[in-house]
Amino acid sequence: MTEEQAKELLQKYLDQQANQEEQKKVEEWYATLHVKDTAIPAGRKAAIGAKMFAHLQVAMRNEPKTGQVLKLRSFIRTAAAVLFMVAVGITIWILNPKMPPDNQLTLVTGSQQKRIILSDGSVVLLGPSAKLCYPKVFASTSRQIELKEGEAFFDIAHQEKRPFTVHTSAGVTIKVLGTAFKVKSYQASKQLEVAVVTGKVAVSNQKGNLGTLVKDESLTYDKNAGSAAIRKIKAPAFIEFTFDGARLDEVITKLQYVYSIKILLKDSVLGKLKTTGSFSSRQSPEEILDIICSLHHLRFNASKNHKTFNIYR
């Protein structure tokens, strides 16, 4: 018997439309449960509903059993309600598989800044009077947090298969793979601001994409008009990044997102070379590549627009 058939049978019984054989099946199923207390704790409804449904399937397959039915109609109503809640819960979970509520944390800053390291290694620097909601552990397919109030600087760990999304109270979302950017979102303000320090981010609202920002660009969103304007950052910020024995292909991935460039290895074996060093986005990609290549006795060349680099022996 399918879940849908079980619900239909329960509903027919409650509506007094079940025939004699159907009534007998439901009553025999109930008798096999030996339920003494029909109260269902709120936190266990899904588990109890699943167990109840399993008992129902067994009873429908087995030979009829006799037993005294106590408060049957009340219990059947509870059973139907629980099965309905379980079905709805499963549907919601399939459409939106979020972490359980106890996985969510909320941090509110006072008059000082606070630094948070998220479960994926990403770093968030919250400004004063800010409020951030984030999970203890990110989901396996996505990383989502919500900046409810204030200003925050994000340095996101690159994970190509697990995008990072920042939701805001203004209905604007910022999606990245791995980069550094700043968001200023105060509920009392008519504007929201996003500024990219390194990498690339996509900014959108419910109506669609507002713009894609790259290094040293900022977006100002007008909440009332629902419009956005992109401009160059006059005084760009900088970040520091350190590699401690990281593989060269990992270093390349980081540099590509920091500078929005492409770096190619002529030989894939070179990607296994270990690299240790500290750098700043104040440095040009050529300067950093020159240091890294000299460590491994490698060479590199750049395209005319300095957006593509090739590393070789």
Residue pairs with C-beta under 8 A, 6 or more apart in sequence:
1 9
1 56
1 57
1 60
1 61
3 53
3 83
3 87
6 53
6 56
6 57
6 60
6 83
7 80
7 83
7 84
7 87
9 18
9 22
9 25
9 26
10 26
10 76
10 79
10 80
10 83
11 80
12 18
12 22
13 22
13 23
13 26
13 76
14 73
14 76
14 77
14 80
18 26
24 64
25 59
25 60
25 64
26 76
27 69
27 72
28 59
28 64
28 65
28 66
28 67
29 55
29 56
29 59
29 60
30 69
30 72
30 75
30 76
31 65
31 66
31 67
31 68
31 69
32 55
32 58
32 59
32 65
32 67
33 52
33 55
35 75
38 71
38 74
38 75
38 78
40 48
40 78
40 82
45 82
45 85
45 86
46 85
46 86
46 89
48 82
49 82
49 83
49 85
49 86
50 86
52 79
52 82
52 83
53 83
53 86
56 79
59 65
97 139
98 139
99 135
99 137
99 139
103 135
103 136
103 137
104 133
104 134
104 135
104 136
105 133
105 134
105 135
105 136
106 131
106 132
106 133
107 114
107 116
107 126
107 131
107 132
107 134
108 130
108 131
109 126
109 127
109 128
109 129
109 130
109 131
109 150
110 128
110 129
111 128
111 129
112 128
113 125
113 126
113 127
113 128
114 125
114 126
114 130
115 123
115 124
115 125
115 126
116 123
116 124
116 125
116 126
116 132
116 134
117 123
118 124
118 134
118 138
118 143
118 145
119 135
119 136
119 137
119 138
120 138
120 143
120 157
120 159
120 162
120 164
121 157
122 143
122 154
122 155
122 156
122 157
122 164
123 154
123 155
124 132
124 134
124 145
124 152
124 153
124 154
124 155
125 152
125 153
125 155
126 132
126 150
126 151
126 152
127 150
127 151
127 152
127 153
128 150
129 149
129 150
130 147
130 149
130 150
130 151
130 152
131 147
131 148
131 149
131 150
132 145
132 146
132 147
132 148
132 150
132 152
133 145
133 146
133 148
134 145
134 146
135 144
135 145
138 144
138 162
140 162
141 161
141 162
142 162
142 163
142 165
143 159
143 162
143 163
143 164
143 165
144 164
144 165
144 167
145 165
145 166
145 167
146 166
146 167
146 168
146 169
147 166
147 167
147 168
147 169
147 183
147 185
148 168
148 169
149 169
149 185
149 186
149 187
150 184
150 185
150 186
151 182
151 183
151 184
151 185
151 186
152 182
152 183
153 180
153 181
153 182
153 237
154 166
154 176
154 180
154 181
154 182
154 183
155 180
155 239
156 164
156 176
156 177
156 178
156 179
156 180
156 181
156 199
157 178
158 177
158 178
158 253
158 254
158 257
159 177
159 178
160 177
160 178
163 175
163 176
163 177
164 175
164 176
164 177
164 178
165 173
165 174
165 175
165 176
166 173
166 174
166 183
167 173
168 174
168 183
168 185
168 192
169 185
169 187
170 185
170 187
170 192
170 205
170 221
170 223
171 205
171 206
172 185
172 192
172 194
172 203
172 204
172 205
172 210
172 221
173 203
173 204
173 205
174 181
174 183
174 194
174 201
174 202
174 203
175 201
175 202
175 204
176 199
176 200
176 201
176 202
177 199
177 257
178 199
178 253
178 254
178 257
179 196
179 197
179 198
179 199
179 200
179 201
179 257
179 258
180 196
180 197
180 198
180 199
180 239
180 258
180 281
181 194
181 195
181 196
181 197
181 198
181 199
181 201
181 213
182 193
182 194
182 195
182 197
182 237
183 192
183 193
183 194
184 192
184 193
184 194
185 192
185 193
189 223
190 222
190 223
190 224
191 220
191 221
191 222
191 223
192 220
192 221
192 223
193 218
193 219
193 220
193 221
194 201
194 203
194 213
194 218
194 219
194 221
195 213
195 217
195 218
195 219
195 233
195 237
196 213
196 214
196 215
196 216
196 217
196 218
196 233
197 215
197 216
197 236
197 237
197 238
197 239
197 281
198 215
198 239
198 257
198 258
198 259
198 260
198 281
199 214
199 215
199 257
199 258
199 260
200 212
200 213
200 214
200 215
200 257
200 260
201 212
201 213
202 209
202 211
202 212
202 213
203 209
203 210
203 211
203 212
203 213
203 219
203 221
203 228
204 210
205 221
205 226
207 226
210 219
210 221
210 228
211 219
211 228
211 230
213 219
213 230
214 260
215 236
215 258
215 259
215 260
215 281
216 232
216 233
216 236
217 230
217 231
217 232
217 233
218 230
218 231
218 232
218 233
219 228
219 229
219 230
220 228
220 229
220 231
221 227
221 228
222 228
238 280
238 281
238 282
239 258
239 280
239 281
240 278
240 279
240 280
240 281
241 254
241 258
241 278
241 279
241 280
241 281
242 277
242 278
242 279
243 250
243 251
243 254
243 275
243 276
243 277
243 278
243 279
244 276
245 274
245 275
245 276
246 274
246 275
246 276
247 271
247 272
247 273
247 274
247 275
248 265
248 270
248 271
248 272
248 273
248 274
248 275
248 292
248 296
249 265
249 271
249 272
251 275
251 292
252 263
252 265
252 271
252 311
255 261
255 263
255 285
255 288
255 289
256 262
256 263
258 281
259 281
259 285
260 307
261 285
261 306
261 307
261 308
261 309
262 307
262 308
262 309
263 289
263 308
263 309
263 310
263 311
264 308
264 309
264 310
264 311
265 271
265 311
265 312
266 310
266 311
266 312
266 313
267 312
267 313
270 296
270 298
270 311
270 313
273 296
275 292
275 295
275 296
277 291
277 292
277 295
279 288
279 291
285 306
285 309
286 302
286 306
286 309
289 300
289 309
289 311
290 300
292 298
293 299
293 300
293 311
297 313
298 311
298 312
298 313
299 311
299 312
299 313
300 309
300 310
300 311
300 312
301 309
301 310
302 308
302 309
302 310
303 309
